[in-house]
Amino acid sequence: MKRFTFILAFCASFALLNAQDRIMLIADPHVTPQSVIDAEPDFDSYMTKQRKMLDLSQPIWDALVDTALAYHPSLILIPGDLTRDGEPEAHAYVSASLLRLRQAGIPSLVIPGNHDLPNTVDWESLYPVEGESVARDAASKSYAVNPLRGLTVIGIDGSNGTAGTGVISPSTMRFVLSQADEAREKGHTVIAMAHWQILEHFDQQSTLEPACRFKSADAIRDSLMAHGVHLVLTGHFHVNGITTFRDTTALSKDSLVEITTGAPITFPCPYRWLTLSPDRASISVTTDYLTALPSIADLYSYSRDWMAEHTENLIPSLALKAWGKVDSMWDSKIVPNLKALGFDDILINLIKKTLPQTNEERIAITKRNIGTPAINLYLFHSEANESDYPQKAQALAEDVYTGMQNMVKEALGLYAIAFGETFAGMAVLMAQEPVQSLVEDRTLRKSRFSDLTDDLHLTLSINTPQLPDALESLNPNPSGASIKYLHNGQLIIRRNNGKTYNAQGIQLK
């Protein structure tokens, strides 16, 4: 009998040590309960300026909760922006859902985002940090916890920094790094989770979208790597992206991988699954999508149409940033280039006065010429599968360049006949770095450490740095498990038998 009991115990221990844990990753749900919507008389007007489908945020959140109950992940991680704007009713709704999941044996860990502030709710009581060895930072809502065997999750709060949101205070950073050190001493794999991004996901992102990354992001990146953290989960940008930073110094040979997950309330309504290997040395990432709601049979098409219609709201800010870049570069770069081409000061000043001066003029001329190409490029980038369609990607980039050339020629008026090609060429050169980075899905394009990490599906080591040779040797789907991806707007499921099916389970030829 004792021998039989020993065998059972041994088998149970062996199964535990060889079990994979599946984590559900949801970012930026921005839950806005119907009761909050009903209480706002101007909500419909407010929605005309939103890319976020806030009117569907409650049913989308409910669908994600139902998905979790159906598939029963080992853990749910949510890196911020649980609510639209920190409404107590919204926090209460999300908290009740997470309690329901906990009661079903599915724990969750969350961290606040900028839209969860200002929040007057009792954060710790609504979102308790559960697991072994919980440590909390006294200066923020940051924490470290051991929710699964051999895994430490460090939640990094950037909402209460000394200089505003997107800032990690020095004391909080010391807490994060000390917890990383303790976890590594225990032999744990460490995953950091934060709302703001740490890495750039396309070239010049920090210039074009400065609010997306932590302030002092590069210093945070280097500190995490130095303390053995090689993987961070973020949100905030609402587009799926996975990027790998490799330290270019010969002595360091270190790296950080950042998995940013798109918001389920924006096209194409994604969420992710992370599967930890039994030894906690690697993690497989797959991307899934909500494809229907009780009231919407084809959520993919609906969300794409919504995004196409409402992305136009991005154009004014992008236009002003682009023209602001022209202003900042005029004396330092543009004027010297023009003088090298033989332009004198009088002609240069006349040309400058011809260009649109007011914000209204700059927005209008930008919309006319690159509004549609920019929207098409953004929709394409939102699907995060640029490398699967290189010809389409480059065609979209060329549309943007053509629009810019036309915009410059229109702005120059009569001067376009003589100088249009010169200025148009300069404008395209200014845009090429971020645009080509987007369509090639490549960051640090001009570096030998340029990054081509798959944004939707990959397997990576999380206990060692991701050096180029190590990445190339990894099979993106070594287990043969089924994966899901979007192809021409259709959800495709590839099973481990090599056959493909649509979302309804019908086999595709």
C-alpha positions as CSV (number, residue, x, y, z in Angstrom):
1,M,0.0,0.0,0.0
2,K,2.8,2.4,0.9
3,R,4.5,1.6,-2.4
4,F,1.3,2.3,-4.3
5,T,0.9,5.6,-2.4
6,F,4.5,6.5,-3.3
7,I,3.9,5.8,-7.0
8,L,0.8,7.9,-7.0
9,A,2.6,10.8,-5.3
10,F,5.5,10.4,-7.7
11,C,3.2,10.5,-10.7
12,A,1.4,13.5,-9.4
13,S,4.6,15.3,-8.8
14,F,5.9,14.4,-12.3
15,A,2.7,15.6,-13.9
16,L,2.9,18.9,-12.0
17,L,6.5,19.5,-13.0
18,N,5.7,18.7,-16.6
19,A,2.4,20.7,-16.9
20,Q,2.2,23.6,-19.2
21,D,0.4,26.7,-17.8
22,R,-1.6,28.8,-20.2
23,I,-2.0,32.5,-19.5
24,M,-4.7,34.7,-21.0
25,L,-3.5,38.2,-21.8
26,I,-6.0,41.1,-22.2
27,A,-5.0,44.7,-22.7
28,D,-6.9,47.9,-22.6
29,P,-10.5,46.7,-22.3
30,H,-11.7,50.2,-21.3
31,V,-14.9,48.8,-19.9
32,T,-17.7,51.3,-19.9
33,P,-20.9,49.8,-18.4
34,Q,-24.2,50.5,-20.0
35,S,-25.3,52.3,-16.9
36,V,-22.5,54.8,-17.4
37,I,-23.4,55.3,-21.0
38,D,-27.1,55.8,-20.2
39,A,-26.2,58.5,-17.7
40,E,-24.3,60.6,-20.3
41,P,-26.6,62.6,-22.6
42,D,-23.8,63.6,-25.0
43,F,-22.4,60.1,-25.3
44,D,-23.3,59.7,-29.0
45,S,-21.6,62.9,-29.8
46,Y,-18.6,61.8,-27.8
47,M,-18.4,58.5,-29.7
48,T,-18.1,60.3,-33.1
49,K,-14.5,61.2,-32.1
50,Q,-13.5,57.8,-30.8
51,R,-11.6,55.0,-32.4
52,K,-12.4,52.9,-29.4
53,M,-15.8,51.0,-29.6
54,L,-16.7,52.0,-26.1
55,D,-20.3,51.4,-26.7
56,L,-19.4,47.7,-27.1
57,S,-16.9,47.6,-24.3
58,Q,-19.2,45.8,-21.9
59,P,-20.4,43.0,-24.2
60,I,-16.8,42.6,-25.5
61,W,-15.5,42.3,-21.9
62,D,-18.3,39.9,-21.1
63,A,-17.3,37.8,-24.1
64,L,-13.7,37.7,-22.9
65,V,-14.9,36.6,-19.4
66,D,-17.0,33.8,-21.0
67,T,-13.9,32.8,-23.1
68,A,-11.9,32.5,-20.0
69,L,-14.5,30.4,-18.2
70,A,-14.7,28.1,-21.3
71,Y,-10.9,27.6,-21.7
72,H,-9.9,28.0,-18.0
73,P,-6.4,29.5,-18.2
74,S,-4.1,29.2,-15.3
75,L,-3.9,33.0,-15.0
76,I,-5.2,36.2,-16.6
77,L,-3.0,39.2,-17.0
78,I,-4.3,42.7,-17.7
79,P,-1.7,45.5,-18.2
80,G,-3.9,48.5,-17.6
81,D,-6.7,50.7,-18.8
82,L,-9.4,48.5,-17.4
83,T,-11.9,51.3,-17.6
84,R,-12.7,54.3,-19.8
85,D,-11.8,57.0,-17.4
86,G,-11.6,55.5,-13.9
87,E,-15.4,55.6,-13.3
88,P,-16.2,53.8,-10.0
89,E,-19.1,51.9,-11.6
90,A,-16.7,50.6,-14.3
91,H,-14.1,49.5,-11.8
92,A,-16.9,47.8,-9.8
93,Y,-18.1,46.0,-12.9
94,V,-14.6,44.7,-13.9
95,S,-13.9,43.7,-10.3
96,A,-17.1,41.7,-10.0
97,S,-16.1,39.9,-13.2
98,L,-12.7,39.1,-11.9
99,L,-14.2,37.9,-8.6
100,R,-16.4,35.5,-10.6
101,L,-13.3,34.2,-12.4
102,R,-11.4,33.8,-9.1
103,Q,-14.3,31.8,-7.7
104,A,-14.1,29.5,-10.8
105,G,-10.4,29.0,-10.0
106,I,-9.0,31.5,-12.5
107,P,-6.8,34.1,-10.8
108,S,-6.0,37.4,-12.4
109,L,-3.3,40.1,-12.0
110,V,-3.9,43.7,-13.1
111,I,-1.9,47.0,-13.2
112,P,-3.4,50.5,-13.6
113,G,-3.2,52.5,-16.8
114,N,-3.6,56.2,-17.5
115,H,-7.3,55.8,-18.1
116,D,-7.8,54.2,-14.7
117,L,-6.9,57.6,-13.2
118,P,-7.8,59.7,-11.5
119,N,-9.4,56.8,-9.6
120,T,-11.0,57.2,-6.2
121,V,-11.6,53.5,-5.7
122,D,-9.9,51.3,-3.3
123,W,-7.6,49.6,-5.8
124,E,-6.2,46.9,-3.6
125,S,-9.6,45.7,-2.4
126,L,-11.0,45.6,-5.9
127,Y,-8.0,44.0,-7.5
128,P,-6.3,41.9,-4.8
129,V,-2.9,40.5,-5.7
130,E,-3.2,36.8,-5.0
131,G,-0.4,34.2,-5.0
132,E,2.6,33.1,-3.0
133,S,5.1,35.6,-1.6
134,V,3.3,38.8,-2.4
135,A,5.4,41.9,-2.1
136,R,4.0,45.4,-2.5
137,D,5.7,48.7,-3.2
138,A,4.9,51.4,-0.5
139,A,5.1,54.2,-3.0
140,S,2.9,52.9,-5.8
141,K,0.6,50.1,-6.9
142,S,3.5,48.0,-8.0
143,Y,3.9,44.5,-6.7
144,A,5.7,41.2,-7.2
145,V,4.0,37.8,-6.8
146,N,4.5,34.1,-7.5
147,P,1.1,33.2,-9.0
148,L,2.3,29.9,-10.7
149,R,5.1,27.4,-9.9
150,G,8.5,28.9,-10.8
151,L,7.1,32.2,-12.1
152,T,7.3,35.7,-10.6
153,V,5.2,38.4,-12.1
154,I,6.2,42.0,-11.4
155,G,3.5,44.6,-11.9
156,I,5.0,48.0,-12.6
157,D,2.8,51.0,-11.9
158,G,3.6,54.1,-13.9
159,S,0.4,55.9,-13.0
160,N,1.6,57.7,-9.9
161,G,5.1,58.9,-10.8
162,T,6.5,62.1,-9.4
163,A,6.2,63.8,-12.8
164,G,2.8,62.4,-13.9
165,T,1.7,59.3,-15.7
166,G,4.2,57.2,-17.6
167,V,6.8,57.7,-14.9
168,I,8.4,55.2,-12.5
169,S,9.7,56.9,-9.4
170,P,13.2,56.1,-8.2
171,S,11.9,54.3,-5.1
172,T,9.5,52.2,-7.2
173,M,12.3,51.3,-9.6
174,R,14.4,50.1,-6.7
175,F,11.5,48.0,-5.5
176,V,11.1,46.4,-9.0
177,L,14.8,45.6,-9.4
178,S,15.1,44.2,-5.9
179,Q,12.1,41.9,-6.5
180,A,13.6,40.8,-9.8
181,D,16.9,39.9,-8.0
182,E,15.0,37.9,-5.3
183,A,13.0,36.0,-7.9
184,R,16.1,35.1,-9.9
185,E,17.8,33.9,-6.7
186,K,14.9,31.6,-6.2
187,G,15.3,30.2,-9.7
188,H,12.1,31.8,-10.9
189,T,11.4,33.0,-14.4
190,V,10.4,36.7,-14.2
191,I,7.8,38.4,-16.3
192,A,7.3,42.2,-15.9
193,M,4.0,43.8,-16.7
194,A,3.3,47.5,-17.2
195,H,0.9,49.7,-19.1
196,W,3.3,52.0,-20.9
197,Q,5.7,50.6,-23.5
198,I,9.4,50.4,-22.8
199,L,10.6,49.7,-26.3
200,E,9.9,51.3,-29.7
201,H,7.8,49.2,-32.0
202,F,8.5,51.3,-35.1
203,D,11.3,53.8,-35.8
204,Q,10.6,57.3,-34.6
205,Q,7.7,56.1,-32.4
206,S,9.0,58.2,-29.6
207,T,8.8,61.3,-31.7
208,L,5.5,60.6,-33.4
209,E,3.8,59.0,-30.3
210,P,5.8,60.2,-27.3
211,A,3.0,59.3,-24.8
212,C,3.2,55.6,-25.6
213,R,6.4,54.9,-23.9
214,F,7.5,55.4,-20.3
215,K,9.5,58.6,-19.7
216,S,13.2,57.5,-19.3
217,A,12.2,54.3,-21.1
218,D,15.7,53.5,-22.3
219,A,17.0,53.7,-18.7
220,I,14.2,51.4,-17.5
221,R,15.0,49.0,-20.3
222,D,18.7,48.8,-19.4
223,S,17.9,48.4,-15.7
224,L,15.5,45.5,-16.3
225,M,18.0,43.7,-18.5
226,A,20.8,44.2,-16.0
227,H,18.6,42.5,-13.3
228,G,17.8,39.5,-15.5
229,V,14.3,40.5,-16.8
230,H,14.0,39.6,-20.5
231,L,10.3,39.8,-21.0
232,V,7.8,42.6,-20.4
233,L,4.1,42.7,-21.2
234,T,2.5,46.1,-22.1
235,G,-0.6,47.7,-23.7
236,H,-1.5,51.3,-24.2
237,F,-0.9,51.5,-28.0
238,H,-3.9,49.4,-28.9
239,V,-2.0,47.5,-31.7
240,N,-0.4,44.1,-31.4
241,G,3.4,44.3,-31.5
242,I,6.3,42.2,-30.4
243,T,9.7,43.7,-30.5
244,T,13.1,42.7,-29.3
245,F,15.8,45.1,-28.2
246,R,19.4,43.7,-28.4
247,D,22.1,45.6,-26.7
248,T,24.6,46.7,-29.3
249,T,27.5,46.8,-26.9
250,A,29.9,43.9,-27.5
251,L,30.3,43.3,-23.7
252,S,26.7,43.2,-22.8
253,K,25.0,40.7,-25.2
254,D,21.7,41.3,-23.4
255,S,18.1,41.8,-24.6
256,L,14.5,42.6,-23.7
257,V,11.5,41.3,-25.5
258,E,8.3,43.4,-25.2
259,I,4.9,41.9,-26.0
260,T,2.4,44.7,-26.6
261,T,-1.2,43.5,-26.9
262,G,-3.9,45.4,-28.9
263,A,-7.2,46.5,-27.3
264,P,-10.2,44.2,-27.9
265,I,-12.4,47.3,-28.4
266,T,-10.4,48.3,-31.5
267,F,-9.9,46.5,-34.8
268,P,-9.3,43.5,-35.1
269,C,-10.4,42.9,-31.4
270,P,-7.4,40.8,-30.3
271,Y,-6.3,39.1,-27.1
272,R,-3.4,36.7,-26.5
273,W,-2.5,33.3,-25.0
274,L,0.9,32.7,-23.4
275,T,1.9,29.1,-22.9
276,L,4.7,28.5,-20.4
277,S,6.9,25.5,-20.9
278,P,7.1,23.1,-17.9
279,D,10.6,24.2,-17.1
280,R,9.6,27.9,-17.4
281,A,12.5,28.5,-19.8
282,S,10.4,29.4,-22.8
283,I,7.0,30.8,-23.7
284,S,4.8,30.4,-26.7
285,V,2.7,33.4,-27.9
286,T,-0.5,33.0,-30.0
287,T,-2.9,35.7,-30.9
288,D,-6.7,35.3,-30.9
289,Y,-9.6,37.5,-31.8
290,L,-13.2,38.1,-30.8
291,T,-15.1,37.4,-34.0
292,A,-18.7,37.9,-33.0
293,L,-21.0,39.3,-30.3
294,P,-24.6,38.5,-29.6
295,S,-25.6,41.7,-31.5
296,I,-22.9,41.6,-34.2
297,A,-22.4,38.4,-36.2
298,D,-19.2,39.7,-38.0
299,L,-17.2,41.7,-35.5
300,Y,-14.1,41.7,-37.7
301,S,-15.9,43.6,-40.5
302,Y,-17.8,45.8,-38.1
303,S,-14.7,46.8,-36.2
304,R,-12.7,47.4,-39.4
305,D,-15.4,49.7,-40.8
306,W,-15.6,51.6,-37.5
307,M,-11.8,52.0,-37.4
308,A,-11.8,53.2,-41.0
309,E,-14.4,55.8,-40.3
310,H,-13.0,57.0,-37.0
311,T,-9.3,56.9,-37.7
312,E,-9.7,60.2,-39.6
313,N,-9.6,61.7,-36.1
314,L,-5.9,60.8,-36.0
315,I,-5.0,62.9,-39.0
316,P,-5.1,66.4,-37.3
317,S,-2.6,65.4,-34.6
318,L,-0.3,63.6,-37.1
319,A,-0.5,66.5,-39.5
320,L,0.5,69.0,-36.8
321,K,3.4,66.7,-35.7
322,A,4.6,66.4,-39.2
323,W,4.5,70.1,-40.0
324,G,6.0,70.8,-36.5
325,K,8.9,68.6,-37.6
326,V,9.3,70.7,-40.7
327,D,9.4,73.8,-38.5
328,S,12.0,72.3,-36.2
329,M,14.2,71.1,-39.1
330,W,13.9,74.2,-41.2
331,D,16.9,76.1,-40.0
332,S,19.1,73.1,-39.0
333,K,18.6,70.8,-42.0
334,I,16.3,72.1,-44.7
335,V,17.9,75.5,-45.3
336,P,21.4,74.1,-45.5
337,N,20.2,71.5,-48.0
338,L,18.5,74.2,-50.1
339,K,21.6,76.4,-50.0
340,A,23.7,73.5,-51.2
341,L,21.3,73.3,-54.2
342,G,21.9,77.0,-55.0
343,F,18.9,78.6,-53.3
344,D,19.6,82.1,-51.9
345,D,18.1,83.5,-48.6
346,I,15.4,85.6,-50.4
347,L,14.0,82.6,-52.3
348,I,14.1,80.4,-49.3
349,N,12.1,82.9,-47.3
350,L,9.6,83.3,-50.1
351,I,9.1,79.6,-50.2
352,K,8.7,79.3,-46.5
353,K,5.9,82.0,-46.5
354,T,4.1,80.0,-49.2
355,L,3.8,76.9,-47.0
356,P,0.7,76.6,-44.9
357,Q,1.2,78.5,-41.7
358,T,-2.0,78.0,-39.5
359,N,-3.0,74.7,-37.9
360,E,-6.2,74.7,-39.9
361,E,-4.4,75.1,-43.2
362,R,-1.9,72.3,-42.3
363,I,-4.6,69.9,-41.3
364,A,-6.8,70.6,-44.3
365,I,-3.9,70.1,-46.9
366,T,-2.8,66.9,-45.1
367,K,-6.3,65.4,-45.1
368,R,-6.7,66.1,-48.8
369,N,-3.5,64.4,-49.8
370,I,-2.6,61.7,-47.4
371,G,-5.8,61.2,-45.3
372,T,-6.9,58.0,-47.1
373,P,-3.4,56.5,-47.6
374,A,-2.7,57.1,-43.9
375,I,-5.9,55.4,-42.8
376,N,-5.3,52.4,-45.1
377,L,-1.8,52.1,-43.7
378,Y,-3.0,52.2,-40.1
379,L,-5.7,49.6,-40.7
380,F,-3.0,47.3,-42.3
381,H,-0.6,47.9,-39.4
382,S,-3.4,47.1,-36.9
383,E,-3.6,43.6,-38.3
384,A,0.1,43.2,-37.3
385,N,0.8,40.7,-40.2
386,E,2.8,43.1,-42.4
387,S,5.5,40.5,-43.2
388,D,2.9,38.1,-44.7
389,Y,2.0,40.7,-47.4
390,P,5.2,42.5,-48.4
391,Q,3.9,43.7,-51.8
392,K,0.7,45.1,-50.3
393,A,2.7,46.7,-47.5
394,Q,5.0,48.4,-49.9
395,A,2.1,49.5,-52.2
396,L,0.5,51.2,-49.1
397,A,3.8,52.9,-48.3
398,E,4.1,54.2,-51.9
399,D,0.5,55.6,-51.7
400,V,1.6,57.6,-48.6
401,Y,4.7,58.9,-50.4
402,T,2.7,59.9,-53.5
403,G,0.3,61.7,-51.2
404,M,3.1,63.6,-49.6
405,Q,4.6,64.6,-52.9
406,N,1.2,65.9,-54.0
407,M,0.8,67.8,-50.7
408,V,4.1,69.5,-51.0
409,K,3.4,70.5,-54.6
410,E,0.0,71.9,-53.7
411,A,1.6,73.8,-50.8
412,L,4.2,75.4,-53.0
413,G,1.7,76.8,-55.5
414,L,3.4,78.5,-58.3
415,Y,6.8,77.5,-57.0
416,A,6.0,73.9,-57.5
417,I,6.9,74.1,-61.2
418,A,10.4,75.0,-60.4
419,F,11.0,73.4,-57.0
420,G,8.2,70.9,-56.5
421,E,10.3,67.8,-57.2
422,T,13.1,68.9,-54.9
423,F,10.8,69.6,-51.9
424,A,8.7,66.6,-52.6
425,G,11.8,64.4,-52.5
426,M,12.9,65.9,-49.2
427,A,9.4,65.3,-47.7
428,V,9.5,61.6,-48.7
429,L,12.9,61.2,-47.2
430,M,11.6,62.6,-43.9
431,A,8.7,60.1,-43.9
432,Q,10.6,57.0,-45.1
433,E,12.1,56.0,-41.7
434,P,8.8,55.5,-39.8
435,V,6.7,54.4,-42.8
436,Q,9.2,51.8,-44.0
437,S,9.6,50.6,-40.4
438,L,5.9,50.1,-40.2
439,V,5.4,48.3,-43.5
440,E,8.5,46.1,-43.1
441,D,7.6,45.5,-39.4
442,R,11.2,46.2,-38.6
443,T,12.6,48.4,-35.9
444,L,16.1,49.8,-35.9
445,R,16.1,49.3,-39.7
446,K,19.6,50.7,-40.2
447,S,21.2,48.7,-37.4
448,R,22.7,45.3,-37.6
449,F,20.5,44.5,-34.6
450,S,17.3,45.3,-36.6
451,D,14.3,43.5,-35.3
452,L,11.8,41.4,-37.3
453,T,10.0,39.6,-34.4
454,D,6.7,38.0,-35.4
455,D,4.0,40.2,-33.9
456,L,1.4,37.4,-33.6
457,H,2.9,34.0,-33.0
458,L,6.3,33.0,-31.7
459,T,8.1,30.9,-29.2
460,L,11.0,32.5,-27.2
461,S,13.3,31.8,-24.4
462,I,12.6,34.0,-21.4
463,N,15.5,33.1,-19.1
464,T,18.3,34.0,-21.4
465,P,19.0,37.0,-23.7
466,Q,17.5,36.9,-27.3
467,L,20.6,37.1,-29.4
468,P,20.2,36.9,-33.2
469,D,21.5,33.3,-33.5
470,A,19.3,32.1,-30.7
471,L,16.2,33.7,-32.3
472,E,16.9,32.1,-35.7
473,S,17.2,28.6,-34.1
474,L,13.7,28.8,-32.6
475,N,10.8,27.1,-34.3
476,P,7.8,29.5,-34.1
477,N,5.4,26.6,-33.4
478,P,7.5,23.6,-32.1
479,S,4.6,21.8,-30.4
480,G,2.4,21.7,-33.5
481,A,-0.5,23.1,-31.5
482,S,-3.3,24.8,-33.5
483,I,-2.7,28.5,-34.2
484,K,-5.1,31.2,-35.3
485,Y,-4.4,34.1,-37.6
486,L,-6.1,36.6,-39.9
487,H,-5.9,36.2,-43.7
488,N,-7.6,38.7,-45.9
489,G,-10.0,39.5,-43.1
490,Q,-10.9,35.9,-42.4
491,L,-10.0,34.0,-39.2
492,I,-7.9,30.9,-40.1
493,I,-7.3,28.1,-37.7
494,R,-4.4,25.7,-38.5
495,R,-4.7,22.4,-36.5
496,N,-1.9,20.2,-35.5
497,N,-2.9,17.8,-38.4
498,G,-1.7,20.5,-40.8
499,K,-5.2,21.2,-42.1
500,T,-6.8,24.7,-42.0
501,Y,-10.3,25.7,-41.0
502,N,-12.4,28.9,-40.8
503,A,-13.9,30.3,-37.6
504,Q,-17.0,28.1,-38.1
505,G,-14.9,24.9,-38.2
506,I,-15.3,24.3,-42.0
507,Q,-12.1,22.9,-43.5
508,L,-10.5,25.1,-46.1
509,K,-9.0,23.8,-49.3
